[in-house]
Amino acid sequence: MGIPRSIYTNTCAALKQRFGLAPEQIILSASHTHCGPVLVGALYDIYPLDNKQRALIDEYCSELEKKIVATVGRALENLQPSRLASGQGETRFAVNRRNNPEGSVPKLILDGALKGPVDHSVPVL
């Protein structure tokens, strides 16, 4: 999942206009998902989308941008002191599926013989 540039650009422009926020003060992020919505200009090539579906995507994204701006407005109206911390965890279930046949994974893990790049770090903010 990612935020397409058009949504980022539109949202940053609206946040600048309404609240005076500069793009360097804004982070739009999303977690990885396999069941999230298709966003405007993203992943069109992997779905058989017709014009009606593309129009629905455009409508959804327009509403999403408005909701982000409204949520920022509510947050700015209700600022409270907070504490932010970070940490680093680790997970061992990450496996490069291209280089490790599924049936072999348990033995490869036991043998410490997984192949391919894998990042086991889990940064937490």
Secondary structure, DSSP 8 states (H G I E B T S, - for coil): ----HHHHHHHHHHHHHHH---GGG--------SSS---TTSSGGGS---HHHHHHHHHHHHHHHHHHHHHHHHHHHT--------EEEE-S----TTTS-GGGHHHHHHHT---S----EEEE-
